[in-house]
Amino acid sequence: MPRAKQRRIDLSPYPLVALVLQGGGALGAYQAGAYEALASENIHPNWIAGISIGAINAAIIAGNAPRNASKSSADSGNASPRPSICRTGP
C-alpha cells in the first residue's frame, strides 16, 4: 500500500517551541517515542521542561545532540545531571 504524502509542519510563525513533559511512570516510554516523532519531522524544541519521569527525559533530551537524544531517551541509564528546565536552542 503506498504511503500517503506527508505534509510538512510550518513553524515559522513561532519563534520558540517548548516541549513540556509530565510525570507518571509509563509516560516515560511514550515521551521518548513522541520526541523521536517530533525529531523525525525536524521539530526541535528551544525549551524543554518536565516533572518526575518527564524531568528525567527532559534532561536526557537537553543533554544530547538532537540526533542522539531519542536513542538515549530509550535507555534510562544515560540520564544527564542537568536541571529539569533547560534551554536547548538560540
DRENGUDREN-153262 format. One record per residue: residue number from 1; residue in three letters; chain; x, y, z of N, C-alpha, C, CB in turn. Coordinates in nm, 2 decimals. Glycine has a CB too. Example, Ala and Ser with C-alpha at 12.3 -4.5 7.8 and 13.67 -1.06 7.14 Angstrom:
<doro 1; 'ALA'; 'A'; <1.32; -0.57; 0.78>; <1.23; -0.45; 0.78>; <1.32; -0.33; 0.78>; <1.13; -0.45; 0.90>>,
<doro 2; 'SER'; 'A'; <1.28; -0.22; 0.71>; <1.37; -0.11; 0.71>; <1.29; 0.00; 0.79>; <1.41; -0.06; 0.57>>,
! end
This chain:
<doro 1; 'MET'; 'A'; <0.08; -0.12; 0.00>; <0.00; 0.00; 0.00>; <0.09; 0.12; 0.00>; <-0.10; 0.00; 0.12>>,
<doro 2; 'PRO'; 'A'; <0.07; 0.22; -0.09>; <0.15; 0.34; -0.10>; <0.13; 0.43; 0.02>; <0.12; 0.42; -0.23>>,
<doro 3; 'ARG'; 'A'; <0.24; 0.49; 0.07>; <0.23; 0.58; 0.18>; <0.17; 0.71; 0.14>; <0.37; 0.61; 0.24>>,
<doro 4; 'ALA'; 'A'; <0.09; 0.77; 0.22>; <0.03; 0.90; 0.20>; <0.13; 1.01; 0.20>; <-0.09; 0.93; 0.30>>,
<doro 5; 'LYS'; 'A'; <0.12; 1.11; 0.12>; <0.21; 1.22; 0.11>; <0.20; 1.30; 0.25>; <0.19; 1.31; -0.01>>,
<doro 6; 'GLN'; 'A'; <0.32; 1.31; 0.31>; <0.32; 1.38; 0.44>; <0.33; 1.53; 0.42>; <0.43; 1.33; 0.53>>,
<doro 7; 'ARG'; 'A'; <0.25; 1.60; 0.50>; <0.25; 1.75; 0.49>; <0.35; 1.80; 0.60>; <0.11; 1.81; 0.51>>,
<doro 8; 'ARG'; 'A'; <0.44; 1.89; 0.55>; <0.54; 1.94; 0.65>; <0.47; 2.05; 0.73>; <0.66; 2.01; 0.57>>,
<doro 9; 'ILE'; 'A'; <0.52; 2.05; 0.86>; <0.46; 2.15; 0.95>; <0.54; 2.28; 0.95>; <0.46; 2.09; 1.10>>,
<doro 10; 'ASP'; 'A'; <0.48; 2.39; 0.93>; <0.54; 2.52; 0.92>; <0.54; 2.58; 1.06>; <0.47; 2.61; 0.82>>,
<doro 11; 'LEU'; 'A'; <0.66; 2.59; 1.12>; <0.68; 2.65; 1.25>; <0.73; 2.80; 1.24>; <0.77; 2.57; 1.33>>,
<doro 12; 'SER'; 'A'; <0.73; 2.85; 1.12>; <0.79; 2.99; 1.11>; <0.71; 3.09; 1.19>; <0.79; 3.03; 0.96>>,
<doro 13; 'PRO'; 'A'; <0.58; 3.08; 1.21>; <0.52; 3.19; 1.29>; <0.55; 3.18; 1.44>; <0.37; 3.18; 1.28>>,
<doro 14; 'TYR'; 'A'; <0.62; 3.07; 1.48>; <0.65; 3.05; 1.62>; <0.80; 3.06; 1.65>; <0.60; 2.91; 1.67>>,
<doro 15; 'PRO'; 'A'; <0.85; 3.17; 1.71>; <0.99; 3.19; 1.73>; <1.05; 3.09; 1.83>; <1.02; 3.33; 1.77>>,
<doro 16; 'LEU'; 'A'; <0.97; 3.04; 1.92>; <1.02; 2.94; 2.02>; <0.92; 2.83; 2.03>; <1.03; 3.01; 2.16>>,
<doro 17; 'VAL'; 'A'; <0.97; 2.71; 2.04>; <0.89; 2.59; 2.06>; <0.93; 2.53; 2.19>; <0.92; 2.49; 1.94>>,
<doro 18; 'ALA'; 'A'; <0.83; 2.50; 2.27>; <0.86; 2.43; 2.40>; <0.80; 2.29; 2.41>; <0.80; 2.52; 2.52>>,
<doro 19; 'LEU'; 'A'; <0.87; 2.21; 2.47>; <0.82; 2.07; 2.50>; <0.81; 2.05; 2.65>; <0.92; 1.96; 2.43>>,
<doro 20; 'VAL'; 'A'; <0.69; 2.02; 2.70>; <0.66; 2.01; 2.84>; <0.62; 1.86; 2.86>; <0.55; 2.11; 2.89>>,
<doro 21; 'LEU'; 'A'; <0.70; 1.79; 2.95>; <0.67; 1.65; 2.97>; <0.63; 1.63; 3.12>; <0.80; 1.57; 2.95>>,
<doro 22; 'GLN'; 'A'; <0.51; 1.56; 3.14>; <0.46; 1.54; 3.27>; <0.52; 1.41; 3.33>; <0.31; 1.54; 3.27>>,
<doro 23; 'GLY'; 'A'; <0.49; 1.39; 3.45>; <0.53; 1.27; 3.52>; <0.42; 1.16; 3.51>; <0.57; 1.30; 3.67>>,
<doro 24; 'GLY'; 'A'; <0.46; 1.05; 3.56>; <0.36; 0.94; 3.57>; <0.41; 0.81; 3.50>; <0.24; 0.98; 3.50>>,
<doro 25; 'GLY'; 'A'; <0.52; 0.75; 3.56>; <0.56; 0.62; 3.53>; <0.57; 0.58; 3.38>; <0.48; 0.52; 3.59>>,
<doro 26; 'ALA'; 'A'; <0.47; 0.51; 3.33>; <0.47; 0.46; 3.19>; <0.48; 0.57; 3.09>; <0.34; 0.38; 3.17>>,
<doro 27; 'LEU'; 'A'; <0.45; 0.69; 3.12>; <0.46; 0.80; 3.03>; <0.60; 0.82; 2.98>; <0.40; 0.93; 3.09>>,
<doro 28; 'GLY'; 'A'; <0.70; 0.78; 3.05>; <0.84; 0.80; 3.01>; <0.87; 0.73; 2.88>; <0.93; 0.74; 3.12>>,
<doro 29; 'ALA'; 'A'; <0.82; 0.61; 2.86>; <0.84; 0.55; 2.73>; <0.77; 0.62; 2.62>; <0.80; 0.40; 2.73>>,
<doro 30; 'TYR'; 'A'; <0.65; 0.66; 2.64>; <0.57; 0.73; 2.54>; <0.64; 0.86; 2.50>; <0.43; 0.76; 2.60>>,
<doro 31; 'GLN'; 'A'; <0.69; 0.93; 2.60>; <0.76; 1.06; 2.58>; <0.88; 1.04; 2.49>; <0.80; 1.12; 2.71>>,
<doro 32; 'ALA'; 'A'; <0.95; 0.93; 2.50>; <1.07; 0.91; 2.42>; <1.02; 0.89; 2.27>; <1.15; 0.78; 2.46>>,
<doro 33; 'GLY'; 'A'; <0.91; 0.82; 2.25>; <0.86; 0.80; 2.12>; <0.80; 0.92; 2.06>; <0.75; 0.69; 2.12>>,
<doro 34; 'ALA'; 'A'; <0.74; 1.01; 2.14>; <0.68; 1.13; 2.09>; <0.79; 1.23; 2.05>; <0.60; 1.20; 2.20>>,
<doro 35; 'TYR'; 'A'; <0.90; 1.23; 2.13>; <1.02; 1.32; 2.09>; <1.08; 1.27; 1.96>; <1.12; 1.32; 2.20>>,
<doro 36; 'GLU'; 'A'; <1.09; 1.14; 1.95>; <1.15; 1.08; 1.83>; <1.07; 1.12; 1.71>; <1.16; 0.93; 1.84>>,
<doro 37; 'ALA'; 'A'; <0.93; 1.12; 1.72>; <0.85; 1.15; 1.61>; <0.86; 1.30; 1.58>; <0.70; 1.13; 1.64>>,
<doro 38; 'LEU'; 'A'; <0.87; 1.39; 1.68>; <0.90; 1.53; 1.65>; <1.03; 1.55; 1.58>; <0.90; 1.61; 1.78>>,
<doro 39; 'ALA'; 'A'; <1.14; 1.48; 1.63>; <1.27; 1.50; 1.57>; <1.27; 1.45; 1.42>; <1.37; 1.42; 1.65>>,
<doro 40; 'SER'; 'A'; <1.19; 1.34; 1.39>; <1.19; 1.29; 1.26>; <1.12; 1.39; 1.16>; <1.11; 1.16; 1.25>>,
<doro 41; 'GLU'; 'A'; <1.04; 1.48; 1.22>; <0.98; 1.59; 1.14>; <1.07; 1.72; 1.14>; <0.84; 1.62; 1.18>>,
<doro 42; 'ASN'; 'A'; <1.19; 1.71; 1.20>; <1.28; 1.82; 1.21>; <1.22; 1.93; 1.30>; <1.31; 1.88; 1.08>>,
<doro 43; 'ILE'; 'A'; <1.15; 1.89; 1.41>; <1.10; 1.98; 1.51>; <1.18; 1.96; 1.63>; <0.94; 1.96; 1.53>>,
<doro 44; 'HIS'; 'A'; <1.26; 2.06; 1.67>; <1.35; 2.05; 1.78>; <1.31; 2.17; 1.88>; <1.50; 2.05; 1.74>>,
<doro 45; 'PRO'; 'A'; <1.26; 2.14; 2.00>; <1.22; 2.25; 2.09>; <1.34; 2.33; 2.13>; <1.15; 2.19; 2.21>>,
<doro 46; 'ASN'; 'A'; <1.31; 2.46; 2.16>; <1.40; 2.55; 2.21>; <1.41; 2.54; 2.36>; <1.37; 2.70; 2.17>>,
<doro 47; 'TRP'; 'A'; <1.29; 2.51; 2.42>; <1.28; 2.49; 2.57>; <1.22; 2.36; 2.60>; <1.20; 2.61; 2.63>>,
<doro 48; 'ILE'; 'A'; <1.27; 2.29; 2.70>; <1.22; 2.16; 2.75>; <1.20; 2.17; 2.90>; <1.32; 2.04; 2.71>>,
<doro 49; 'ALA'; 'A'; <1.09; 2.13; 2.95>; <1.06; 2.12; 3.09>; <0.99; 2.00; 3.13>; <0.98; 2.25; 3.14>>,
<doro 50; 'GLY'; 'A'; <1.01; 1.95; 3.25>; <0.94; 1.83; 3.29>; <0.93; 1.81; 3.44>; <1.01; 1.71; 3.23>>,
<doro 51; 'ILE'; 'A'; <0.85; 1.72; 3.48>; <0.84; 1.68; 3.62>; <0.84; 1.53; 3.63>; <0.71; 1.74; 3.68>>,
<doro 52; 'SER'; 'A'; <0.91; 1.48; 3.74>; <0.92; 1.34; 3.76>; <0.99; 1.27; 3.64>; <0.78; 1.28; 3.79>>,
<doro 53; 'ILE'; 'A'; <0.93; 1.17; 3.59>; <0.99; 1.10; 3.47>; <1.01; 1.20; 3.35>; <0.91; 0.98; 3.43>>,
<doro 54; 'GLY'; 'A'; <0.92; 1.29; 3.34>; <0.93; 1.40; 3.24>; <1.06; 1.48; 3.26>; <0.81; 1.48; 3.24>>,
<doro 55; 'ALA'; 'A'; <1.10; 1.50; 3.38>; <1.22; 1.58; 3.41>; <1.34; 1.50; 3.37>; <1.23; 1.62; 3.56>>,
<doro 56; 'ILE'; 'A'; <1.34; 1.37; 3.39>; <1.45; 1.28; 3.35>; <1.46; 1.28; 3.20>; <1.43; 1.14; 3.41>>,
<doro 57; 'ASN'; 'A'; <1.35; 1.26; 3.13>; <1.35; 1.26; 2.99>; <1.39; 1.40; 2.93>; <1.22; 1.23; 2.93>>,
<doro 58; 'ALA'; 'A'; <1.35; 1.51; 3.00>; <1.39; 1.64; 2.95>; <1.54; 1.66; 2.96>; <1.31; 1.75; 3.04>>,
<doro 59; 'ALA'; 'A'; <1.59; 1.61; 3.07>; <1.74; 1.62; 3.09>; <1.81; 1.54; 2.99>; <1.78; 1.57; 3.23>>,
<doro 60; 'ILE'; 'A'; <1.76; 1.42; 2.96>; <1.83; 1.34; 2.85>; <1.82; 1.41; 2.72>; <1.76; 1.20; 2.85>>,
<doro 61; 'ILE'; 'A'; <1.71; 1.46; 2.68>; <1.69; 1.53; 2.55>; <1.78; 1.65; 2.55>; <1.54; 1.57; 2.53>>,
<doro 62; 'ALA'; 'A'; <1.78; 1.73; 2.65>; <1.86; 1.85; 2.66>; <2.01; 1.82; 2.66>; <1.82; 1.94; 2.77>>,
<doro 63; 'GLY'; 'A'; <2.05; 1.71; 2.72>; <2.19; 1.68; 2.73>; <2.25; 1.61; 2.61>; <2.21; 1.60; 2.85>>,
<doro 64; 'ASN'; 'A'; <2.18; 1.58; 2.51>; <2.23; 1.51; 2.39>; <2.20; 1.59; 2.27>; <2.16; 1.37; 2.38>>,
<doro 65; 'ALA'; 'A'; <2.28; 1.57; 2.17>; <2.26; 1.63; 2.04>; <2.13; 1.58; 1.98>; <2.38; 1.60; 1.93>>,
<doro 66; 'PRO'; 'A'; <2.05; 1.66; 1.91>; <1.92; 1.61; 1.86>; <1.92; 1.47; 1.79>; <1.87; 1.71; 1.76>>,
<doro 67; 'ARG'; 'A'; <2.03; 1.44; 1.72>; <2.03; 1.31; 1.65>; <2.05; 1.19; 1.75>; <2.14; 1.30; 1.55>>,
<doro 68; 'ASN'; 'A'; <2.10; 1.22; 1.87>; <2.12; 1.12; 1.97>; <2.02; 1.11; 2.08>; <2.26; 1.13; 2.03>>,
<doro 69; 'ALA'; 'A'; <1.94; 1.22; 2.10>; <1.85; 1.23; 2.21>; <1.74; 1.12; 2.22>; <1.78; 1.37; 2.21>>,
<doro 70; 'SER'; 'A'; <1.68; 1.09; 2.11>; <1.58; 0.99; 2.11>; <1.63; 0.85; 2.14>; <1.50; 0.99; 1.98>>,
<doro 71; 'LYS'; 'A'; <1.75; 0.82; 2.10>; <1.82; 0.69; 2.13>; <1.85; 0.69; 2.28>; <1.95; 0.67; 2.04>>,
<doro 72; 'SER'; 'A'; <1.90; 0.80; 2.33>; <1.93; 0.80; 2.47>; <1.81; 0.79; 2.56>; <2.02; 0.92; 2.51>>,
<doro 73; 'SER'; 'A'; <1.70; 0.85; 2.52>; <1.58; 0.85; 2.60>; <1.53; 0.71; 2.62>; <1.47; 0.94; 2.53>>,
<doro 74; 'ALA'; 'A'; <1.55; 0.63; 2.53>; <1.50; 0.49; 2.54>; <1.58; 0.41; 2.65>; <1.51; 0.42; 2.41>>,
<doro 75; 'ASP'; 'A'; <1.70; 0.46; 2.67>; <1.79; 0.39; 2.77>; <1.81; 0.48; 2.89>; <1.93; 0.36; 2.71>>,
<doro 76; 'SER'; 'A'; <1.73; 0.46; 3.00>; <1.73; 0.55; 3.11>; <1.86; 0.55; 3.19>; <1.61; 0.51; 3.21>>,
<doro 77; 'GLY'; 'A'; <1.95; 0.46; 3.16>; <2.08; 0.46; 3.22>; <2.17; 0.58; 3.18>; <2.15; 0.33; 3.19>>,
<doro 78; 'ASN'; 'A'; <2.13; 0.65; 3.08>; <2.21; 0.77; 3.03>; <2.16; 0.90; 3.08>; <2.21; 0.77; 2.88>>,
<doro 79; 'ALA'; 'A'; <2.09; 0.90; 3.19>; <2.03; 1.03; 3.24>; <2.14; 1.13; 3.27>; <1.96; 1.00; 3.38>>,
<doro 80; 'SER'; 'A'; <2.12; 1.26; 3.22>; <2.21; 1.37; 3.24>; <2.18; 1.44; 3.37>; <2.20; 1.46; 3.12>>,
<doro 81; 'PRO'; 'A'; <2.28; 1.50; 3.44>; <2.26; 1.57; 3.56>; <2.21; 1.71; 3.54>; <2.38; 1.57; 3.64>>,
<doro 82; 'ARG'; 'A'; <2.16; 1.75; 3.43>; <2.11; 1.88; 3.40>; <1.98; 1.91; 3.48>; <2.09; 1.91; 3.25>>,
<doro 83; 'PRO'; 'A'; <1.95; 2.04; 3.50>; <1.82; 2.07; 3.57>; <1.70; 2.04; 3.48>; <1.81; 2.22; 3.61>>,
<doro 84; 'SER'; 'A'; <1.58; 2.03; 3.54>; <1.46; 1.99; 3.46>; <1.41; 2.09; 3.37>; <1.36; 1.94; 3.56>>,
<doro 85; 'ILE'; 'A'; <1.46; 2.22; 3.38>; <1.42; 2.32; 3.28>; <1.54; 2.36; 3.21>; <1.34; 2.44; 3.35>>,
<doro 86; 'CYS'; 'A'; <1.55; 2.33; 3.08>; <1.67; 2.35; 3.00>; <1.64; 2.43; 2.88>; <1.74; 2.22; 2.97>>,
<doro 87; 'ARG'; 'A'; <1.72; 2.52; 2.84>; <1.71; 2.59; 2.71>; <1.80; 2.52; 2.62>; <1.75; 2.74; 2.72>>,
<doro 88; 'THR'; 'A'; <1.75; 2.48; 2.50>; <1.82; 2.40; 2.41>; <1.85; 2.47; 2.28>; <1.76; 2.27; 2.38>>,
<doro 89; 'GLY'; 'A'; <1.79; 2.58; 2.25>; <1.81; 2.65; 2.12>; <1.86; 2.79; 2.14>; <1.68; 2.65; 2.05>>,
<doro 90; 'PRO'; 'A'; <1.86; 2.86; 2.03>; <1.91; 3.00; 2.03>; <1.83; 3.10; 2.11>; <1.93; 3.05; 1.89>>,
! end
